[in-house]
Amino acid sequence: MRITGGEMRSRHLKAPAGESTRPTSDRVREALFGILAARGAVEGARVLDLYAGSGALALEALSRGAARAVLVERGRPALEAIRANVEALGLGARAKVVAGPVERAAPRLSAEGPFDLVLVDPPYADVPRGAVGRALEPLLAGGALSAGALLVLEHAHADAPPPLAGLSAEETRRYGDTALTFYTCA
């Protein structure tokens, strides 16, 4: 796994030990950030990476010009990988790691925002069960997103993107078994 673009292009990232984390593939990350760059959504953005895993999405955003990022993760091996990656890339001043489940961290994240770009890569099973929507409710209701913010949800292509209160689903792109749904503030 590596950074696919920007000032840290080709730098390797540590993946969490074990099989509880499913990192976004380099191919999907490259496609995602191509779309985001075309929209002007990365440069100078305040980024929130939920279910951060290795931190690859937020670190990719920082490499491509995002101003700062907050990464939320609960798994101990994933947190160790995120912290190691942030340190190895020298991004400690621009990246903040929040340890804990998204549903518990969400109400407190408004103080860290407002965020311009929210990257959500949950366990795929949480999407059809509605767990992701419930976890995001306090974040969406709490004013943590800036006007015109963009939220990108990664999910299994077989699952319909869930409705998210206050957001409008614009489009879904498919990459093999993975889908990316783009939401904007309504």
PAKE-138163 format. One record per atom (N, C-alpha, C): residue number from 0; residue in one letter; atom name; y, z, x. Coordinates in steps of 0.05 Angstrom, whole numbers. Last residue first. Layout:
<recs>
   lofi   timi   margu        v        w        u
    NUM      A      CA        Y        Z        X
...
</recs>
This chain:
<recs>
   lofi   timi   margu        v        w        u
    185      A       N      385       33     -545
    185      A      CA      392       19     -570
    185      A       C      421       24     -576
    184      C       N      370       19     -478
    184      C      CA      382       38     -497
    184      C       C      392       23     -521
    183      T       N      311      -21     -470
    183      T      CA      339      -15     -465
    183      T       C      349        5     -486
    182      Y       N      248      -32     -438
    182      Y      CA      263      -21     -460
    182      Y       C      293      -18     -451
    181      F       N      194      -71     -421
    181      F      CA      222      -65     -414
    181      F       C      236      -56     -439
    180      T       N      129      -62     -400
    180      T      CA      146      -65     -423
    180      T       C      174      -55     -415
    179      L       N       77      -91     -366
    179      L      CA      103      -78     -362
    179      L       C      120      -84     -386
    178      A       N        7      -85     -359
    178      A      CA       30      -95     -373
    178      A       C       55      -78     -367
    177      T       N      -54     -102     -326
    177      T      CA      -29      -85     -327
    177      T       C       -8     -100     -344
    176      D       N      -95     -135     -316
    176      D      CA     -100     -113     -336
    176      D       C      -75      -96     -340
    175      G       N      -52     -187     -301
    175      G      CA      -80     -179     -302
    175      G       C      -84     -158     -324
    174      Y       N        5     -174     -323
    174      Y      CA       -4     -180     -296
    174      Y       C      -33     -170     -295
    173      R       N       54     -189     -373
    173      R      CA       26     -182     -366
    173      R       C       19     -191     -338
    172      R       N      112     -160     -402
    172      R      CA      100     -180     -383
    172      R       C       73     -170     -375
    171      T       N      151     -154     -459
    171      T      CA      128     -144     -444
    171      T       C      117     -167     -427
    170      E       N      218     -137     -480
    170      E      CA      197     -156     -473
    170      E       C      174     -141     -458
    169      E       N      247      -95     -506
    169      E      CA      257     -123     -503
    169      E       C      235     -143     -499
    168      A       N      249      -41     -548
    168      A      CA      231      -56     -531
    168      A       C      241      -85     -530
    167      S       N      301        5     -548
    167      S      CA      291      -20     -560
    167      S       C      274      -35     -540
    166      L       N      308       75     -560
    166      L      CA      305       52     -542
    166      L       C      294       28     -558
    165      G       N      308      117     -595
    165      G      CA      333      111     -582
    165      G       C      332       87     -563
    164      A       N      240      131     -585
    164      A      CA      265      138     -600
    164      A       C      290      132     -583
    163      L       N      196       80     -575
    163      L      CA      209      103     -562
    163      L       C      236      107     -575
    162      P       N      134       54     -594
    162      P      CA      162       56     -600
    162      P       C      173       82     -586
    161      P       N       89       30     -541
    161      P      CA       96       49     -563
    161      P       C      126       47     -569
    160      P       N       57      -32     -534
    160      P      CA       77      -14     -524
    160      P       C       86        5     -547
    159      A       N      -14      -35     -544
    159      A      CA       13      -42     -553
    159      A       C       33      -22     -542
    158      D       N      -62      -46     -495
    158      D      CA      -48      -27     -512
    158      D       C      -21      -37     -519
    157      A       N      -80      -84     -459
    157      A      CA      -94      -83     -485
    157      A       C      -79      -64     -505
    156      H       N      -54      -74     -411
    156      H      CA      -45      -97     -428
    156      H       C      -57      -97     -455
    155      A       N      -35       -7     -400
    155      A      CA      -56      -27     -401
    155      A       C      -48      -50     -419
    154      H       N       32        0     -372
    154      H      CA       10        8     -389
    154      H       C      -12      -13     -388
    153      E       N       95       22     -353
    153      E      CA       71        8     -344
    153      E       C       48       18     -361
    152      L       N      160       14     -376
    152      L      CA      134       28     -380
    152      L       C      112       11     -371
    151      V       N      225       22     -358
    151      V      CA      202        5     -355
    151      V       C      177       22     -357
    150      L       N      290       24     -384
    150      L      CA      265       40     -380
    150      L       C      243       19     -379
    149      L       N      358       22     -369
    149      L      CA      334        7     -372
    149      L       C      310       25     -366
    148      A       N      422       38     -398
    148      A      CA      399       44     -381
    148      A       C      375       26     -388
    147      G       N      467       33     -429
    147      G      CA      456        9     -418
    147      G       C      432       13     -399
    146      A       N      491       95     -409
    146      A      CA      494       73     -428
    146      A       C      484       48     -415
    145      S       N      438      135     -378
    145      S      CA      466      124     -379
    145      S       C      467      102     -401
    144      L       N      398      189     -400
    144      L      CA      401      160     -393
    144      L       C      430      152     -396
    143      A       N      398      240     -418
    143      A      CA      391      236     -389
    143      A       C      395      207     -381
    142      G       N      406      262     -469
    142      G      CA      428      249     -455
    142      G       C      423      243     -425
    141      G       N      362      283     -495
    141      G      CA      379      301     -480
    141      G       C      401      288     -465
    140      A       N      328      247     -518
    140      A      CA      347      261     -536
    140      A       C      368      277     -520
    139      L       N      299      230     -475
    139      L      CA      314      210     -489
    139      L       C      335      224     -507
    138      L       N      275      279     -459
    138      L      CA      291      264     -440
    138      L       C      310      244     -455
    137      P       N      245      293     -504
    137      P      CA      268      310     -495
    137      P       C      286      296     -475
    136      E       N      209      246     -507
    136      E      CA      228      253     -528
    136      E       C      251      271     -518
    135      L       N      169      238     -468
    135      L      CA      196      227     -464
    135      L       C      217      236     -484
    134      A       N      124      262     -490
    134      A      CA      135      272     -465
    134      A       C      163      263     -459
    133      R       N      115      229     -534
    133      R      CA      122      257     -538
    133      R       C      134      269     -513
    132      G       N      102      181     -508
    132      G      CA      125      182     -526
    132      G       C      134      211     -531
    131      V       N       55      197     -482
    131      V      CA       79      188     -466
    131      V       C      104      190     -484
    130      A       N       19      209     -523
    130      A      CA       28      231     -505
    130      A       C       53      223     -489
    129      G       N       -4      171     -554
    129      G      CA       23      180     -561
    129      G       C       34      201     -543
    128      R       N      -50      146     -542
    128      R      CA      -52      172     -555
    128      R       C      -25      183     -563
    127      P       N      -35       99     -514
    127      P      CA      -43       97     -543
    127      P       C      -46      124     -557
    126      V       N      -17      128     -465
    126      V      CA        0      111     -480
    126      V       C      -10      108     -509
    125      D       N      -56      157     -438
    125      D      CA      -35      172     -451
    125      D       C      -17      154     -469
    124      A       N      -88      121     -411
    124      A      CA      -99      132     -436
    124      A       C      -77      148     -451
    123      Y       N      -60      110     -363
    123      Y      CA      -60       91     -385
    123      Y       C      -69      102     -411
    122      P       N      -16      158     -338
    122      P      CA      -44      151     -342
    122      P       C      -46      133     -366
    121      P       N       49      124     -330
    121      P      CA       31      146     -338
    121      P       C        2      139     -336
    120      D       N      101      107     -304
    120      D      CA       74       97     -299
    120      D       C       54      119     -304
    119      V       N      165       89     -313
    119      V      CA      145      106     -325
    119      V       C      118       93     -321
    118      L       N      229       91     -290
    118      L      CA      204       78     -285
    118      L       C      182       97     -294
    117      V       N      294       79     -308
    117      V      CA      272       99     -311
    117      V       C      246       83     -309
    116      L       N      359       73     -288
    116      L      CA      333       60     -288
    116      L       C      312       81     -289
    115      D       N      402      107     -292
    115      D      CA      406       79     -299
    115      D       C      380       64     -302
    114      F       N      412      173     -314
    114      F      CA      396      154     -299
    114      F       C      401      126     -310
    113      P       N      464      223     -306
    113      P      CA      448      204     -322
    113      P       C      434      183     -304
    112      G       N      415      272     -284
    112      G      CA      424      245     -291
    112      G       C      454      242     -292
    111      E       N      402      324     -278
    111      E      CA      400      307     -254
    111      E       C      411      279     -259
    110      A       N      405      346     -328
    110      A      CA      424      356     -307
    110      A       C      423      339     -282
    109      S       N      362      322     -353
    109      S      CA      389      314     -360
    109      S       C      410      323     -340
    108      L       N      316      348     -338
    108      L      CA      324      325     -322
    108      L       C      352      315     -330
    107      R       N      295      388     -369
    107      R      CA      314      396     -348
    107      R       C      326      372     -333
    106      P       N      260      363     -405
    106      P      CA      284      377     -416
    106      P       C      305      384     -394
    105      A       N      220      342     -367
    105      A      CA      238      325     -382
    105      A       C      263      340     -393
    104      A       N      183      379     -347
    104      A      CA      206      372     -331
    104      A       C      228      357     -347
    103      R       N      143      380     -386
    103      R      CA      158      405     -379
    103      R       C      183      399     -364
    102      E       N      125      328     -388
    102      E      CA      134      341     -413
    102      E       C      149      367     -407
    101      V       N      110      318     -334
    101      V      CA      134      305     -345
    101      V       C      144      319     -370
    100      P       N       89      375     -296
    100      P      CA       84      354     -316
    100      P       C      110      343     -328
     99      G       N      113      382     -228
     99      G      CA      106      392     -254
     99      G       C      101      369     -273
     98      A       N      164      378     -181
     98      A      CA      136      384     -185
     98      A       C      131      394     -213
     97      V       N      207      330     -161
     97      V      CA      205      352     -181
     97      V       C      175      355     -187
     96      V       N      243      309     -106
     96      V      CA      217      311     -118
     96      V       C      216      335     -136
     95      K       N      294      264      -92
     95      K      CA      288      292     -100
     95      K       C      261      291     -114
     94      A       N      325      224      -44
     94      A      CA      302      228      -62
     94      A       C      297      257      -67
     93      R       N      364      222       -6
     93      R      CA      368      205      -30
     93      R       C      345      209      -51
     92      A       N      350      253       37
     92      A      CA      377      257       25
     92      A       C      381      242       -1
     91      G       N      299      233       51
     91      G      CA      302      260       40
     91      G       C      329      265       27
     90      L       N      281      186       74
     90      L      CA      296      185       49
     90      L       C      302      212       36
     89      G       N      248      171      117
     89      G      CA      275      183      122
     89      G       C      293      182       97
     88      L       N      197      155      111
     88      L      CA      217      134      107
     88      L       C      246      145      112
     87      A       N      170      203      118
     87      A      CA      165      181      137
     87      A       C      186      159      135
     86      E       N      189      233       73
     86      E      CA      196      241      101
     86      E       C      192      218      120
     85      V       N      167      203       31
     85      V      CA      196      208       32
     85      V       C      204      215       61
     84      N       N      112      208       44
     84      N      CA      125      182       44
     84      N       C      156      184       45
     83      A       N      104      264       39
     83      A      CA       99      251       65
     83      A       C      113      224       66
     82      R       N      116      270      -16
     82      R      CA      132      284        5
     82      R       C      129      271       32
     81      I       N       75      238      -38
     81      I      CA      104      232      -43
     81      I       C      121      245      -21
     80      A       N       29      266      -21
     80      A      CA       34      238      -12
     80      A       C       63      231      -16
     79      E       N       36      315      -47
     79      E      CA       34      314      -18
     79      E       C       40      286       -7
     78      L       N       35      297     -100
     78      L      CA       59      310      -89
     78      L       C       59      310      -59
     77      A       N      -19      280     -102
     77      A      CA        3      260     -105
     77      A       C       29      272      -94
     76      P       N      -47      328      -97
     76      P      CA      -50      307      -76
     76      P       C      -28      286      -78
     75      R       N      -25      356     -145
     75      R      CA      -21      366     -117
     75      R       C      -25      344      -96
     74      G       N        8      326     -199
     74      G      CA      -17      328     -183
     74      G       C      -11      336     -154
     73      R       N       58      317     -223
     73      R      CA       45      343     -226
     73      R       C       21      347     -207
     72      E       N      123      289     -213
     72      E      CA       94      287     -210
     72      E       C       82      315     -212
     71      V       N      181      253     -210
     71      V      CA      168      274     -224
     71      V       C      138      269     -223
     70      L       N      237      239     -170
     70      L      CA      209      233     -175
     70      L       C      195      257     -187
     69      V       N      298      209     -170
     69      V      CA      285      234     -176
     69      V       C      256      226     -183
     68      A       N      341      175     -124
     68      A      CA      318      176     -142
     68      A       C      308      204     -146
     67      R       N      400      135     -111
     67      R      CA      384      159     -108
     67      R       C      361      158     -128
     66      A       N      417       81     -108
     66      A      CA      432      102      -96
     66      A       C      416      127      -91
     65      A       N      378       24      -89
     65      A      CA      384       45     -109
     65      A       C      398       67      -94
     64      G       N      362      -15      -51
     64      G      CA      390       -9      -55
     64      G       C      397       11      -77
     63      R       N      309      -22      -39
     63      R      CA      323      -45      -49
     63      R       C      352      -39      -58
     62      S       N      291       28      -26
     62      S      CA      291        7       -5
     62      S       C      308      -17      -13
     61      L       N      293       51      -77
     61      L      CA      312       60      -56
     61      L       C      313       40      -33
     60      A       N      251       22     -101
     60      A      CA      279       20     -112
     60      A       C      299       29      -91
     59      E       N      208       41      -70
     59      E      CA      215       12      -71
     59      E       C      243        8      -81
     58      L       N      210       93      -86
     58      L      CA      215       87      -58
     58      L       C      222       57      -55
     57      A       N      195       90     -140
     57      A      CA      222      100     -132
     57      A       C      229       92     -104
     56      L       N      143       68     -133
     56      L      CA      163       54     -149
     56      L       C      191       64     -141
     55      A       N      114      104      -99
     55      A      CA      119       76      -91
     55      A       C      141       63     -107
     54      G       N       97      154     -107
     54      G      CA      125      151     -104
     54      G       C      133      122      -98
     53      S       N       45      161     -118
     53      S      CA       51      160      -90
     53      S       C       82      159      -85
     52      G       N       61      190     -178
     52      G      CA       38      182     -161
     52      G       C       45      184     -132
     51      A       N      100      198     -219
     51      A      CA      107      183     -195
     51      A       C       83      175     -177
     50      Y       N      114      206     -273
     50      Y      CA       86      203     -265
     50      Y       C       86      187     -239
     49      L       N      177      173     -267
     49      L      CA      160      193     -280
     49      L       C      131      186     -276
     48      D       N      234      167     -233
     48      D      CA      206      157     -231
     48      D       C      188      179     -243
     47      L       N      298      146     -241
     47      L      CA      280      168     -248
     47      L       C      252      156     -249
     46      V       N      356      128     -204
     46      V      CA      329      122     -213
     46      V       C      313      147     -220
     45      R       N      416       99     -205
     45      R      CA      404      126     -205
     45      R       C      377      123     -219
     44      A       N      434       40     -169
     44      A      CA      423       54     -192
     44      A       C      415       82     -185
     43      G       N      451        6     -128
     43      G      CA      469       28     -136
     43      G       C      458       46     -158
     42      E       N      410      -44     -151
     42      E      CA      432      -38     -132
     42      E       C      450      -16     -143
     41      V       N      380      -52     -200
     41      V      CA      371      -35     -178
     41      V       C      394      -26     -160
     40      A       N      393      -90     -238
     40      A      CA      387      -63     -247
     40      A       C      380      -43     -225
     39      G       N      403     -144     -242
     39      G      CA      423     -127     -228
     39      G       C      418      -98     -234
     38      R       N      364     -176     -261
     38      R      CA      381     -163     -281
     38      R       C      403     -146     -268
     37      A       N      339     -191     -214
     37      A      CA      352     -212     -230
     37      A       C      371     -200     -251
     36      A       N      317     -141     -201
     36      A      CA      338     -152     -185
     36      A       C      354     -174     -200
     35      L       N      277     -137     -241
     35      L      CA      299     -118     -240
     35      L       C      322     -128     -224
     34      I       N      243     -179     -225
     34      I      CA      256     -179     -252
     34      I       C      280     -161     -252
     33      G       N      229     -161     -175
     33      G      CA      242     -187     -177
     33      G       C      256     -189     -204
     32      F       N      203     -114     -188
     32      F      CA      229     -112     -174
     32      F       C      243     -139     -173
     31      L       N      157     -135     -213
     31      L      CA      175     -117     -227
     31      L       C      202     -117     -214
     30      A       N      133     -164     -170
     30      A      CA      142     -178     -195
     30      A       C      162     -161     -210
     29      E       N      122     -121     -135
     29      E      CA      139     -143     -127
     29      E       C      150     -159     -151
     28      R       N       88      -90     -167
     28      R      CA      113      -79     -158
     28      R       C      132     -101     -150
     27      V       N       45     -126     -172
     27      V      CA       59     -118     -196
     27      V       C       87     -107     -188
     26      R       N       29     -129     -117
     26      R      CA       36     -153     -132
     26      R       C       53     -147     -157
     25      D       N       16      -77     -103
     25      D      CA       39      -90      -90
     25      D       C       48     -114     -106
     24      S       N       -1      -37     -162
     24      S      CA       -7      -56     -140
     24      S       C       18      -68     -128
     23      T       N       10       31     -172
     23      T      CA       17        4     -180
     23      T       C       13      -15     -157
     22      P       N      -45       76     -164
     22      P      CA      -20       65     -154
     22      P       C      -15       37     -166
     21      R       N      -72      122     -199
     21      R      CA      -75       94     -199
     21      R       C      -49       81     -190
     20      T       N     -103      184     -185
     20      T      CA      -78      168     -186
     20      T       C      -85      139     -183
     19      S       N     -152      207     -179
     19      S      CA     -137      214     -204
     19      S       C     -111      198     -207
     18      E       N     -184      202     -135
     18      E      CA     -183      179     -153
     18      E       C     -167      185     -179
     17      G       N     -163      224      -69
     17      G      CA     -177      226      -94
     17      G       C     -173      201     -111
     16      A       N      -96      228      -42
     16      A      CA     -125      231      -39
     16      A       C     -138      232      -67
     15      P       N      -44      179      -52
     15      P      CA      -56      206      -56
     15      P       C      -86      206      -53
     14      A       N      -24      138        4
     14      A      CA      -34      140      -24
     14      A       C      -46      168      -28
     13      K       N       33      124       42
     13      K      CA        8      140       39
     13      K       C        1      142       10
     12      L       N       57       60       58
     12      L      CA       59       85       43
     12      L       C       32       98       42
     11      H       N       88       20      109
     11      H      CA       65       30       94
     11      H       C       70       56       81
     10      R       N      138      -28      105
     10      R      CA      131       -1      114
     10      R       C      108        8       96
      9      S       N      154      -77       84
      9      S      CA      129      -76      100
      9      S       C      122      -49      110
      8      R       N      222      -60       78
      8      R      CA      201      -79       73
      8      R       C      178      -77       93
      7      M       N      266      -29       77
      7      M      CA      242      -17       88
      7      M       C      217      -34       83
      6      E       N      306      -59       53
      6      E      CA      310      -50       81
      6      E       C      285      -38       93
      5      G       N      268     -104       11
      5      G      CA      290      -88       18
      5      G       C      290      -79       47
      4      G       N      198     -100       -9
      4      G      CA      223     -113       -5
      4      G       C      245      -93        3
      3      T       N      150      -72      -13
      3      T      CA      149     -101      -14
      3      T       C      175     -115       -9
      2      I       N      116      -21       21
      2      I      CA      142      -28        8
      2      I       C      143      -59        9
      1      R       N       45      -16       10
      1      R      CA       68      -19       27
      1      R       C       93      -24        9
      0      M       N      -23        0       17
      0      M      CA        0        0        0
      0      M       C       25        0       18
</recs>
